[in-house]
Amino acid sequence: MTPFLALSRLIDQITTWIGKLSMWLILATTLISAGNAIVRKMFNVSSNGLLEIQWYLFAAVFLMGAGYGFLKNSHVRIDFVASKLTARTRNWIDVVGILIVLLPFCLLSIALSWPLFTNALATGEMSPNPGGLIRWPAYGLIPLGFSLLALQGLSELIKRIAFLKGQGPDALSHEVNKSDEEKHLEELEAIVARKLAEGK
């Protein structure tokens, strides 16, 4: 299991790097959107290229950030049901879900979107709007995003199996999934509580 866990850690590092890059794309999208709106209102000038880059970046955030959401366990779950299940049951449900739903869906999405991307790249497909952008980068985000999600799915599968075999922590545990900020905040709260107790 050790080589698989090492692979899982490597995938997690890649996913984290891409997830943090995606966060910066949100800032870029916001700045471009605000700049475009200001220029349009003040100077009555608009650019289809700037409008389209906004949705290119927006798509990039969601498609490239999906794996990061999975890593951080921030995707939608039915918590009121999951909280009543044992840790082993929750992990078994994830193993089945990853194998039966997530990975096949990702592979199907990649297979269906790849020809769309390669055709747009080969033909140099452009937006029909005047001043619009080339389309292949947007189409390329689809197979890229689902590939990254499938890769993270593989990492999560390894972690779930390691837990079930008693060789790793429960990746679904709230303690494991706490962000560095949450851990730091809890440490500060503990320090404040201790100082208040000492003051009394």
C-alpha positions as CSV (number, residue, x, y, z in Angstrom):
1,M,0.0,0.0,0.0
2,T,3.0,2.3,0.6
3,P,3.7,3.1,-3.1
4,F,0.0,3.8,-3.7
5,L,-0.1,6.2,-0.7
6,A,3.0,7.9,-2.1
7,L,1.3,8.3,-5.4
8,S,-1.8,9.7,-3.6
9,R,0.3,12.3,-1.8
10,L,1.9,13.3,-5.1
11,I,-1.6,13.7,-6.7
12,D,-2.8,15.7,-3.7
13,Q,0.2,18.1,-4.1
14,I,-0.5,18.6,-7.8
15,T,-4.2,19.1,-7.1
16,T,-3.4,21.6,-4.3
17,W,-1.2,23.6,-6.6
18,I,-3.8,23.7,-9.4
19,G,-6.5,24.5,-6.8
20,K,-4.6,27.5,-5.5
21,L,-3.9,28.6,-9.1
22,S,-7.7,28.4,-9.7
23,M,-8.3,30.7,-6.8
24,W,-6.1,33.4,-8.5
25,L,-8.2,32.9,-11.7
26,I,-11.2,34.1,-9.7
27,L,-9.4,37.4,-8.9
28,A,-8.4,37.7,-12.6
29,T,-12.0,37.1,-13.7
30,T,-13.3,39.7,-11.2
31,L,-10.7,42.4,-12.3
32,I,-11.4,41.8,-16.0
33,S,-15.2,41.9,-15.4
34,A,-15.0,45.1,-13.3
35,G,-12.6,46.8,-15.8
36,N,-14.8,45.8,-18.7
37,A,-17.9,47.2,-17.0
38,I,-16.1,50.5,-16.0
39,V,-14.8,51.0,-19.6
40,R,-18.2,50.3,-21.1
41,K,-20.1,52.7,-18.7
42,M,-17.5,55.5,-18.8
43,F,-16.4,55.4,-22.5
44,N,-19.1,53.4,-24.1
45,V,-16.5,50.9,-25.4
46,S,-16.9,47.2,-25.1
47,S,-14.8,44.1,-26.2
48,N,-16.3,40.7,-27.1
49,G,-12.8,39.3,-26.4
50,L,-12.8,40.6,-22.8
51,L,-16.4,39.3,-22.3
52,E,-15.4,35.9,-23.6
53,I,-12.2,35.7,-21.6
54,Q,-14.4,36.1,-18.5
55,W,-16.3,33.0,-19.2
56,Y,-13.1,31.1,-20.2
57,L,-11.6,31.9,-16.8
58,F,-14.9,31.1,-15.0
59,A,-15.0,27.7,-16.8
60,A,-11.3,27.2,-15.9
61,V,-12.0,27.8,-12.2
62,F,-14.8,25.2,-12.0
63,L,-13.2,22.6,-14.2
64,M,-9.7,22.8,-12.9
65,G,-10.8,23.4,-9.3
66,A,-13.2,20.4,-9.1
67,G,-10.4,18.0,-8.0
68,Y,-9.4,20.5,-5.3
69,G,-13.0,20.6,-4.0
70,F,-12.9,16.8,-3.9
71,L,-9.5,16.8,-2.1
72,K,-10.9,19.2,0.5
73,N,-14.1,17.2,0.9
74,S,-16.1,20.4,0.1
75,H,-18.4,18.9,-2.4
76,V,-22.1,18.3,-1.6
77,R,-22.8,15.4,0.8
78,I,-26.0,14.5,2.6
79,D,-24.5,15.1,6.0
80,F,-27.6,14.3,8.1
81,V,-27.4,10.8,6.6
82,A,-23.6,10.4,6.5
83,S,-23.3,11.5,10.2
84,K,-25.3,8.5,11.3
85,L,-23.1,6.1,9.4
86,T,-19.9,4.5,10.7
87,A,-16.6,5.6,9.3
88,R,-16.1,2.3,7.5
89,T,-19.6,2.5,5.9
90,R,-18.9,6.1,4.7
91,N,-15.6,5.0,3.2
92,W,-17.2,2.0,1.5
93,I,-19.9,4.2,0.0
94,D,-17.1,6.5,-1.4
95,V,-15.2,3.5,-2.8
96,V,-18.3,2.3,-4.6
97,G,-19.2,5.9,-5.8
98,I,-15.7,6.6,-7.1
99,L,-15.5,3.2,-9.0
100,I,-19.1,3.1,-10.3
101,V,-20.0,6.8,-10.8
102,L,-17.1,9.2,-10.7
103,L,-14.3,7.5,-12.7
104,P,-16.7,6.2,-15.5
105,F,-18.3,9.7,-15.7
106,C,-14.9,11.4,-16.0
107,L,-13.7,8.9,-18.6
108,L,-16.9,9.3,-20.7
109,S,-16.7,13.1,-20.4
110,I,-13.0,13.1,-21.6
111,A,-13.9,10.7,-24.5
112,L,-16.8,12.9,-25.6
113,S,-15.0,16.3,-25.3
114,W,-11.6,15.3,-26.8
115,P,-12.9,15.3,-30.4
116,L,-14.5,18.6,-29.8
117,F,-11.2,20.1,-28.6
118,T,-9.0,18.5,-31.4
119,N,-11.5,19.6,-34.1
120,A,-11.5,23.2,-32.8
121,L,-7.7,23.1,-32.6
122,A,-7.3,21.7,-36.1
123,T,-9.8,24.1,-37.8
124,G,-8.8,27.2,-35.7
125,E,-12.4,27.6,-34.7
126,M,-13.1,31.2,-33.7
127,S,-16.0,32.8,-31.8
128,P,-18.7,34.1,-34.2
129,N,-18.8,37.4,-32.3
130,P,-16.7,40.2,-33.8
131,G,-13.4,40.4,-31.9
132,G,-14.1,37.1,-30.2
133,L,-11.5,34.6,-29.2
134,I,-10.3,31.2,-30.5
135,R,-12.4,28.4,-29.1
136,W,-10.0,25.5,-28.6
137,P,-8.6,26.7,-25.2
138,A,-12.2,26.7,-23.8
139,Y,-12.9,23.3,-25.3
140,G,-9.6,22.0,-24.0
141,L,-10.6,22.9,-20.4
142,I,-13.3,20.1,-20.5
143,P,-11.0,17.1,-21.0
144,L,-8.3,18.7,-18.8
145,G,-10.7,19.4,-15.9
146,F,-12.2,15.9,-16.0
147,S,-8.7,14.4,-16.2
148,L,-7.7,16.3,-13.1
149,L,-10.9,15.2,-11.3
150,A,-10.3,11.6,-12.3
151,L,-6.8,11.8,-11.0
152,Q,-8.0,13.1,-7.7
153,G,-10.6,10.4,-7.7
154,L,-7.8,7.9,-7.9
155,S,-6.0,9.5,-5.0
156,E,-9.2,9.5,-2.9
157,L,-9.8,5.8,-3.8
158,I,-6.3,4.9,-2.6
159,K,-6.9,6.8,0.7
160,R,-10.3,5.2,1.3
161,I,-8.9,1.7,0.7
162,A,-5.9,2.4,2.9
163,F,-8.3,3.4,5.7
164,L,-10.4,0.3,5.2
165,K,-7.2,-1.8,5.4
166,G,-6.2,0.0,8.6
167,Q,-3.2,1.6,6.9
168,G,-4.2,5.2,6.8
169,P,-6.4,7.9,8.5
170,D,-10.0,8.5,7.7
171,A,-9.9,11.0,4.9
172,L,-13.6,11.8,5.5
173,S,-13.0,12.8,9.2
174,H,-13.5,16.5,9.9
175,E,-10.2,16.6,11.8
176,V,-8.3,15.4,8.7
177,N,-10.0,17.9,6.4
178,K,-9.5,21.0,8.5
179,S,-7.8,23.8,6.6
180,D,-4.6,25.3,8.0
181,E,-6.6,28.4,8.8
182,E,-9.2,26.4,10.8
183,K,-6.4,24.7,12.7
184,H,-4.7,28.0,13.4
185,L,-7.9,29.6,14.6
186,E,-8.5,26.7,17.0
187,E,-5.0,27.1,18.4
188,L,-5.6,30.8,18.9
189,E,-9.0,30.1,20.6
190,A,-7.3,27.6,22.9
191,I,-4.6,30.2,23.8
192,V,-7.3,32.8,24.5
193,A,-9.3,30.4,26.6
194,R,-6.2,29.4,28.6
195,K,-5.3,33.1,29.2
196,L,-8.8,33.9,30.4
197,A,-8.8,30.8,32.7
198,E,-5.4,31.9,34.2
199,G,-6.7,35.5,34.6
200,K,-9.5,34.2,36.8
